[in-house]
Amino acid sequence: MILTARGKRCITPAAVIILAAIGYWFGFQGTRSDPQRLSALIIEHPGSAGLKVRPVSSRAISPSETTWRAVQRAAAIQPDQTGGYSRTWESTKSSSDSMSVLVEVLPTTWDAKLLRKQVLAEYSNAKTLKKEQATVTSRFAVAAVPGAQGVAYQVAASSSTSAGKGTVIAFEVGRAVAMAYVETSTGALGTLDIDAVARTEYALLKDREPSFSLAALTRSALASTIYGLVAVGLAVMAYLAPGLVRRRRARQAAKQAALLRREYRARGSKVLRRRQLSVPQQSGRRRGGRALGGRRWW
């Protein structure tokens, strides 16, 4: 393919624009931690007919709101890589029945494994359960969710609360730990519902966790505008520069040629004047020679 002269002139400006775009993407931007991005790691709806479609609560959970040491330790060391998000749905039959999903993202997989153990230990702690008048009724695994463990417990009635049941399942996927909770006083929500939620949430995390980041790109509108104007200006200069250089060289060549012509004419005029002055002298010499030659001295 043979490029025209205009096509050749466009190569450098195009290269400037491409390099500017690459530089802007990789270097001309900052990042900030955005906990709202964690909402992408939680299912939109559990898929249970016993739950309302819209969640009653959907929000980011700061590390200060949790009691788990693994989260607090990770947030103190790497706060921009630590965060949590929760979503809660109410039962269609009773507002006292609900299901929640909480996801915590930590800096490393080791932190995630440690947090999962702390969550299960909290719901299995005899002192804590006794204080809340709860008793563990069963422990179970969840099919198709590797490493998932569940704890079911019974809460006795008290002067301020009614009797109820609860179930929690915890598992980790990479750097994320997911917890699913069911609280029910009517028994409308049970183990089958929470098992299905755990499998759906596991599939979502398996797909999204590997590429997930809490960091969101930030770009200043003013700085981006200035950067773009400078890039366009350089591209325009790169396009116009060859023509300007050629015209400058042409002007210099024309000026040099004019100077040479003037010098040539000046030298020609001097030679001509010398020749004009030398003609009378030569004529006088010729006349004088003939006069002397006409006399005889012997």
N, C-alpha and C positions, 0 to 999 in steps of 0.2 A: 504494500500500500504506500503510495507516494503522497506525502503531505504537501499542501500548498503553503505559500509563505505565511498566510494568515494562520493556518493550522499549526505551523511551527511556533509562531508567536504565542499561541494559546497554551503550549505545553508547560512553560514555566509558571504562568498564573494559576493553572489548574493544580500544579504540584504545590504551590503556596497554599491554596485553599484546602487541599487534602491534608497537608501537614498541620495547618491551623486547626482543622477539625479534630485530628488525632490528639494534638496537644491539649485542646479544650476538654476533650472527653477524659483523658487520663491525668491531666495535671491541673487544669483550671477549674477545680471544684473542690468543695469540702464535704465532710460527712458529719452527721449528728445522730445520736441514738434516738430512735422513734419507737416507743413501746406500742403504739397503735398498729404497727406492722404485725405484731403478734396475733392479731385477730384473724390473719390468714391461716394460722395453724390450728384453728378450732372449727369444727363442723358448723355449718349454718343451722342445721336442724337435726335432732337425733333420729328422725324418721319414725318415731313412735306415734301411733294414733291417740295415745293417752296424754300427749303433751301439746300445748298450744304452739302454733307455728312461730309466732314472734317471741323472742326471748324477753323476759322481764328485766334482765340485767346483762349488760355487755360492756366490760370496762377493763382497763389496764390495772394490774396489781403491782404496786411498788414493793421493793424488797423490805421496806420498813413495816409493811402490813403483814408480813409472814413471820412465823416463829421458827422456821427451819434454819438451822445453823449453816447448812450448805449454801443456801441462797444468800444469807447475810454475809458470809465469808467471801463468796464470789463477787457480790456487789461491791464490797469494800476494795477488792483487788482490781476487778475489771468491770466497772459499772456500765460501760457502753456495750457489754456483751451479756448482760444479765437482766432478765425481766420476766414478768408474768402477765397472763390475761385469762379472764374467766367469763363464762357465758352461762346463764341460768334460764331454764324454761319451767313454767308452772304446769301442773296437771289440768286437764280440761274439766275434771270433776271436783277438785278441791284445791284451794290455794295453799293448803298446808303441805301438799305433796309437790315435790319439785325434783328436778334433775339438773346438775351442774357439771361443767367440764372446765378444768383448770389446766393450763399449760405453762410450765416454767422452762425458760431457755437459759442455759448456763454456758460458761466459756469452754468447758471440756466434757468429754464423755465420762471421765472419772467423776467429775462433779455431779453429773446426772445420775450415775449409779448410786452415789452416796445419798443424794436427795431421795431417791426412790426408797432406799432402806429406811431413812428417817421418817418418811410419810407412813410407811407400813408399821414402823415401830410406834409411832404416835397413836395410831388407831388400834394398836394391840397392847398398849401400856395399861397394866392392871390398875395402877393408881389413878390414871386419868379417867379410865372407864368407870371406876368406882365412884369417883367424884361427880361424874355426870350421870350416875345411876344407869350405866350401860353395861351390857354383857355380850361378849363375843359368842355368836351362835354357830358360825362356820367360817372356814377358810377355804378358798378354792382358786383354781387356775382358770384361765379363759382360753378356749380353743381358738387357734389361728392368730393368737397374739403372743409371740415369744416373750417369756420372762414376766408376763403379767400375773399379778397376784391380787386376790380380792379378799376382803374381810366383811362379813355380815354381822350386825349387832342388833340387840334389842334394847330399847330405852324404856325404863319403867315409868309409870305415871307418877307425877308429883303434884304439889299444891299449885305450881305455876305452869306445868306442862302436862300434856296428855301422853299416853303411851304411844310408842311409834317404833318404826324399824329404820335401819340405815344400812347402806352398803357402799363401800368404796373400793375402787380398782385402781392400781397404779402400775405404770410401766414406762420404760424409757425407750426412745428412738434417737440414737446419736446423742446430741447435746440437749435434747428436749425430754422433759418428764411430763407425762399426761396423767391426770387424776380425774376419774368420773365418780360422782356422788349421787346417791339417791336417798331422799328422806321422805318417808311416807307414814301417815297416821291412819290411812284407810286401807292400805295394802293394794291400792290400785296400780302402783308401780313396783315391779319386782326384779328378780335377778335376770330374767330373760331380757328385759328392757335395757339394763345396764350392760349386759354382755354384748348386745348388738351395738350399743354406742361405743364401747371399747374397740370393737373390731373396725367400725367405721372411722374412728379417730386414728387408730393405728395405721390404716391404709392412707389417710390424709398425711400424717406425719412422715410416713415412709416415702411419700412422693415429694413433699415440700421441704422437709428439714435439711437435706444435704446442701441445698442452694440458699437456705434462708440466712438472712443477716438482719440484725437490729439497726444497722447503720443505713441512714437514708442520705442520698446525695443532696447537697445544697449548692445553689448557684445564685450569686448576687445579680439582680437584673441590671444594675448600673455597670458593674464590672463586665458582665457578659456583653452588654451593648458596646462598651469601649473596646473590648477584645475583638468583637466582630467588625467594628469600623476599622480598626488597625489592620486586621487580616485582609479586608476588602481593599483598603488603601495600598497595602503591599502588593496585592494581586494586580491592581490597576497600574501601579508603578512598574511591575514586572512586564506587563503587556506593552506599556508605552515606552519603556526605556530603550529597547532596540531601535525604534524609529527615531527617538530623540538623539541617540548616539550617532546614528547614520546622518541625520541632518546636521549635527554639529561638525562631524568630520567633513561633510560636503561643504559647509561654510568655511571651515578652515582651509580646505583644499582650494576653494574658489578665491579666498583671500590670498593664499600663497601664490596662486597663478597670476592674480592681478598684480601682486608685488613684483613677480618676475617680469611681467610685461612692462611695468613701469621702469624697472631697472634696465631692461633691454632697450626700451625707447630712449632712456637717458644716456646709455652708452652710445647708442646710434647717433644721437644729436651731437655729442661731444666729438665723435669721429668726423661727422660731417662738417662741424665748425672748423676742426683742425685742417681738414682738407680744403675748405674754402679760403682759410687764411694762407695756406701754403701755395696756392695757385699764383697770386700776384708776385710773390717772391721768386718763384721759379721762372716766371716770364721775364722779370727784370734781369735775372742772371743770364738768360738766353740773349736778350738784346745787348747787354753790355759786352758780352763775349764777341758778338759780331762786330761791334764798333772797334774794339781793340784789334780784332783780327784784321780790320781793314787798313790799319796803318802799317807802314813799313819803316823800320828803324835801321836798315842797312843800305 
